[in-house]
Amino acid sequence: MVTPGIAVDSAGNVYVADGTNDRIQKFDTNGRLLAEWVSTDSGNGGSGSPRGGAFL
């Protein structure tokens, strides 16, 4: 299990970097999923982890 990275933007949206599932999810202040980015690039220099390429 990989501990998720969590960030909050100025509008209160929450971003969760989920290394176990190789994705970043964006939630609004009511907990609704607004967006999801999935990483499958673990080869050719890719980290395979969303925290390896995400700057929030």
MDTraj code that builds the backbone (N, CA, C; nanometers):
import mdtraj as md
import numpy as np

residues = "MET VAL THR PRO GLY ILE ALA VAL ASP SER ALA GLY ASN VAL TYR VAL ALA ASP GLY THR ASN ASP ARG ILE GLN LYS PHE ASP THR ASN GLY ARG LEU LEU ALA GLU TRP VAL SER THR ASP SER GLY ASN GLY GLY SER GLY SER PRO ARG GLY GLY ALA PHE LEU".split()
xyz = np.array([
    [0.0850, -0.1186, 0.0000],
    [0.0000, 0.0000, 0.0000],
    [0.0885, 0.1236, 0.0000],
    [0.0543, 0.2186, -0.0848],
    [0.1281, 0.3437, -0.0951],
    [0.0442, 0.4541, -0.0324],
    [0.1060, 0.5323, 0.0551],
    [0.0350, 0.6429, 0.1186],
    [0.0048, 0.7498, 0.0145],
    [-0.1204, 0.7958, 0.0066],
    [-0.1554, 0.8959, -0.0945],
    [-0.1005, 1.0337, -0.0594],
    [-0.0740, 1.1123, -0.1628],
    [-0.0425, 1.2526, -0.1437],
    [-0.1723, 1.3305, -0.1568],
    [-0.1892, 1.4333, -0.0753],
    [-0.3141, 1.5096, -0.0757],
    [-0.2812, 1.6584, -0.0835],
    [-0.3561, 1.7315, -0.1676],
    [-0.3407, 1.8767, -0.1792],
    [-0.4787, 1.9387, -0.1932],
    [-0.4892, 2.0656, -0.1519],
    [-0.6146, 2.1405, -0.1623],
    [-0.5847, 2.2712, -0.2349],
    [-0.6681, 2.3061, -0.3348],
    [-0.6469, 2.4317, -0.4067],
    [-0.7254, 2.5453, -0.3414],
    [-0.7128, 2.6650, -0.3961],
    [-0.7756, 2.7837, -0.3366],
    [-0.9280, 2.7794, -0.3400],
    [-0.9859, 2.6961, -0.4275],
    [-1.1317, 2.6815, -0.4348],
    [-1.1825, 2.5722, -0.3409],
    [-1.0914, 2.5046, -0.2709],
    [-1.1312, 2.3982, -0.1794],
    [-1.1366, 2.2609, -0.2425],
    [-1.1021, 2.2505, -0.3709],
    [-1.0985, 2.1193, -0.4357],
    [-0.9834, 2.0376, -0.3782],
    [-1.0051, 1.9091, -0.3629],
    [-0.9053, 1.8197, -0.3048],
    [-0.8487, 1.7303, -0.4136],
    [-0.7165, 1.7204, -0.4188],
    [-0.6461, 1.6342, -0.5136],
    [-0.5813, 1.5215, -0.4352],
    [-0.6034, 1.3988, -0.4806],
    [-0.5455, 1.2826, -0.4144],
    [-0.4576, 1.2085, -0.5139],
    [-0.3279, 1.1978, -0.4834],
    [-0.2349, 1.1196, -0.5648],
    [-0.2329, 0.9788, -0.5063],
    [-0.2900, 0.8861, -0.5785],
    [-0.3060, 0.7476, -0.5341],
    [-0.2026, 0.6601, -0.6049],
    [-0.0899, 0.6360, -0.5380],
    [0.0175, 0.5581, -0.5969],
    [-0.0157, 0.4122, -0.6159],
    [-0.1049, 0.3575, -0.5347],
    [-0.1440, 0.2174, -0.5491],
    [-0.2160, 0.1944, -0.6810],
    [-0.3013, 0.2880, -0.7198],
    [-0.3789, 0.2751, -0.8432],
    [-0.3273, 0.3642, -0.9556],
    [-0.2095, 0.4256, -0.9359],
    [-0.1453, 0.5095, -1.0377],
    [-0.2390, 0.6151, -1.0952],
    [-0.2983, 0.6951, -1.0078],
    [-0.3919, 0.7970, -1.0556],
    [-0.3923, 0.9176, -0.9628],
    [-0.4413, 1.0274, -1.0158],
    [-0.4695, 1.1467, -0.9371],
    [-0.6172, 1.1762, -0.9553],
    [-0.6862, 1.2013, -0.8453],
    [-0.8288, 1.2325, -0.8508],
    [-0.8521, 1.3714, -0.7931],
    [-0.9478, 1.4430, -0.8527],
    [-0.9860, 1.5761, -0.8058],
    [-1.1302, 1.5699, -0.7579],
    [-1.1520, 1.6155, -0.6343],
    [-1.2852, 1.6154, -0.5736],
    [-1.3245, 1.7579, -0.5380],
    [-1.4554, 1.7885, -0.5488],
    [-1.5021, 1.9205, -0.5078],
    [-1.5261, 1.9215, -0.3574],
    [-1.5748, 2.0338, -0.3065],
    [-1.5943, 2.0482, -0.1623],
    [-1.7041, 1.9581, -0.1067],
    [-1.7871, 1.9009, -0.1945],
    [-1.8910, 1.8066, -0.1518],
    [-1.8479, 1.6613, -0.1666],
    [-1.7233, 1.6394, -0.2080],
    [-1.6731, 1.5037, -0.2228],
    [-1.7029, 1.4388, -0.3569],
    [-1.7575, 1.5167, -0.4507],
    [-1.7864, 1.4620, -0.5841],
    [-1.6593, 1.4573, -0.6673],
    [-1.6406, 1.3464, -0.7385],
    [-1.5262, 1.3311, -0.8273],
    [-1.5442, 1.4216, -0.9486],
    [-1.4494, 1.5128, -0.9712],
    [-1.4557, 1.6055, -1.0842],
    [-1.3676, 1.5611, -1.1998],
    [-1.2536, 1.5003, -1.1686],
    [-1.1587, 1.4603, -1.2732],
    [-1.0703, 1.3486, -1.2209],
    [-1.0134, 1.2758, -1.3150],
    [-0.9207, 1.1682, -1.2788],
    [-0.8152, 1.1569, -1.3878],
    [-0.6910, 1.1492, -1.3462],
    [-0.5791, 1.1293, -1.4384],
    [-0.5124, 0.9984, -1.4002],
    [-0.4915, 0.9115, -1.4979],
    [-0.4350, 0.7785, -1.4731],
    [-0.3002, 0.7687, -1.5424],
    [-0.2016, 0.7162, -1.4705],
    [-0.0677, 0.6974, -1.5259],
    [-0.0427, 0.5498, -1.5505],
    [-0.0028, 0.5180, -1.6717],
    [0.0371, 0.3805, -1.7026],
    [0.1796, 0.3776, -1.7546],
    [0.2491, 0.4913, -1.7516],
    [0.3832, 0.5032, -1.8076],
    [0.4887, 0.4704, -1.7036],
    [0.5159, 0.3417, -1.6833],
    [0.6206, 0.3033, -1.5897],
    [0.7493, 0.2665, -1.6620],
    [0.7447, 0.2598, -1.7955],
    [0.8644, 0.2278, -1.8732],
    [0.9259, 0.3526, -1.9329],
    [1.0421, 0.3397, -1.9915],
    [1.1109, 0.4491, -2.0605],
    [1.1271, 0.5734, -1.9738],
    [1.1638, 0.5539, -1.8492],
    [1.1888, 0.6679, -1.7616],
    [1.0686, 0.7161, -1.6848],
    [0.9511, 0.6612, -1.7113],
    [0.8319, 0.6988, -1.6353],
    [0.8391, 0.6409, -1.4958],
    [0.7841, 0.7093, -1.3999],
    [0.7913, 0.6624, -1.2618],
    [0.6828, 0.5610, -1.2307],
    [0.5712, 0.5618, -1.3077],
    [0.4598, 0.4736, -1.2774],
    [0.3799, 0.5204, -1.1580],
    [0.4197, 0.6312, -1.0989],
    [0.3527, 0.6849, -0.9814],
    [0.3055, 0.8260, -1.0120],
    [0.1824, 0.8612, -0.9734],
    [0.1334, 0.9959, -1.0028],
    [0.2113, 1.1041, -0.9302],
    [0.2699, 1.0709, -0.8160],
    [0.3464, 1.1707, -0.7428],
    [0.4780, 1.2024, -0.8122],
    [0.5240, 1.1135, -0.9002],
    [0.6480, 1.1372, -0.9721],
    [0.6370, 1.2484, -1.0741],
    [0.5172, 1.2822, -1.1190],
    [0.5028, 1.3833, -1.2226],
    [0.3999, 1.4891, -1.1931],
    [0.3499, 1.4954, -1.0728],
    [0.2433, 1.5901, -1.0414],
    [0.2956, 1.7027, -0.9541],
    [0.2692, 1.8241, -0.9958],
    [0.3009, 1.9405, -0.9155],
    [0.1706, 2.0144, -0.8939],
    [0.1237, 2.0165, -0.7711],
    [-0.0050, 2.0792, -0.7412],
    [0.0180, 2.2110, -0.6708],
])
top = md.Topology()
chain = top.add_chain()
for i, resn in enumerate(residues, 1):
    res = top.add_residue(resn, chain, resSeq=i)
    for name in ("N", "CA", "C"):
        top.add_atom(name, md.element.get_by_symbol(name[0]), res)
traj = md.Trajectory(xyz[None], top)
